Amino acid sequence: MSTSQPGFDLSVVLPFRNAADTVREQLEALADQELDGTWELVAVDNCSEDASREIIESFSDGLDLRVVEAPDRLGGGYASNVGAQHASAQKLVFVDADDVVAPGYLSAMAAALDHHDFVTGAFDQQTLNPEWVRAAQGSAWREPDHPLPNQFGVFPNAGASLGIVRAAFEKVGGFPNDLPRMYDIAMSWEVQFAGTALHYVPEAVYRIRYRNSLLELFQQGFAEASCAPLLYKRYRRAGMRRRTGGQIMRSWVRLAIDLSKARSKADLAPLVVRLGRELGRLSGSMRFRVLFP
């Protein structure tokens, strides 16, 4: 149930937890946005234990800002839903505390939401990440001149750059609360299953920040992949694909060979991401009792 009141043309929802190291850069970028119309920022504190909230509140003079609490559970999907409930506008844009919107991002997303109910922007992987980190993640799956791919063989995914009108958001119940990761994929699919297409806005550029140590890259890969089996359990009947036994075997053999040849940090970075993803899928398969290795 929405608690929104009329007053703003656009609401930006920013969930955060222990984001003191990165959130200031996102807030500075948001404060510099120019938009025809009024907009607000709803920052959602998901049980932070660092100085995140104090940093965010320090921007209250330059932004129409509200900070609300999401104390009942940890998770970006849950915190985003809480933010949407407190947001005033019918047009919603969700951003993360560790990424940065490029100039013109909000105006492009808001203009697109005048004509489309569900929109996403282009990803910039270069600005916030050194070359060795970008190489670890592989090539960008979404660039301004590329169409949106169908992820896992189902539908495209809006990812971290997501704008939606409130009616379409509430029609599917918002983000799933029980997915610690990949909740954006699940909601993207549900919106499209409900008949609302995802519209690509390449001029809305969203700067992604990846982890910047080998351990953090491994942990991120593991955490994300460990949720994939639950996603598969829910969406296999909708056509979500999994790898064949031969593909799994070849992937592990290739990984073992590549690890034996790695000599530098740059060599190791993509391998620790791959290892994290492989082990994450195995862990998730056992946890959720479904085979998605």
Secondary structure, DSSP 8 states (H G I E B T S, - for coil): -----S--SEEEEEEESS-TTTHHHHHHHHHT---SS-EEEEEEE-S--SSHHHHHHTTTTTS-EEEEE--S---HHHHHHHHHHH---SEEEE--TTSEE-TTHHHHHHHHHTT-SEEEEEEE-STTS-HHHHHHH-S-S--TTS----BTTTB---TTSEEEEHHHHHHTTSS-TT-SS-HHHHHHHHHHHTT---EEEEEEEEE-----SHHHHHHHHHHHHTTHHHHHHHHGGGT-----HHHHHHHHHHHHHHHHH--SHHHHHHHHHHHHHHHHHHHHHHHHTS---
